[in-house]
Amino acid sequence: MKKLAVTLIFIFISLGAWAQYAGNGTIRRAGTHIEMEGEHLSPDAQAALLANIGGKDYNAAWEHARKGRRTGTGLAIGGGATFLVGGAVGMLGLTTSVLGAAVGGTVGSIGGQEGAQNGAEEGAKAGSPMITAGLIAAGLGLVATGIGIPMIVSNTRMMNGIVNTYNNGNRPSARVSFGATDNGIGLALRF
């Protein structure tokens, strides 16, 4: 029983030490930049770090993902703003049509039933161009947002993958296995 307790204590102490070591030298993505130990890396330091991750150069992939993420962000923000402006213009056109029909019908009623009907029809047409422009703008904004959001997600995922590749390559490996050892059966911790 003492051997089991000593072995378990040794495993927990070893894994605790390994976990502390694993944090050193890890990087994380901060927007489109890389941070190491809480500090933004300079462009030169970032390029040097990305130049050799597991024997591969990830600078081109990072730059592609960075540009794609920024483009997606621009599309999503611009598309959202265009959608909102288009919706507002469409609502203004609808309001103009309703008020135009009411005013046209009222003013046209001076000329009788036919004048009221013609006035209401002409007043309703007043907001038609704004409604059309608003619907087109809102549709374009919706499409731009629909393109921008997946671009942000996929390029962020690519950047996170590069960071994870670096972090997993620099982390010491530790394995706990149960099986035959030189002294019998037991747990083995290998670094």
ABEGO torsion letter per residue (X at the ends): XAAAAAAAAAAAAAAAAAAAAAABGBBBBBEABBBBGGBBBBAAAAAAAAABBGGBBAAAAAAAAAAAAAAAAAAAAAAAAAAAAAAAAAAAAAAAAAAAAAAAAAAAAAAEAAAAAAAAAAAAAAAAAAAAAAAAAAAAAAAAAAAAAAAAAAAAAAAAAAAAAAAAAABBBBBBBBEBBAAEBBBBBBX
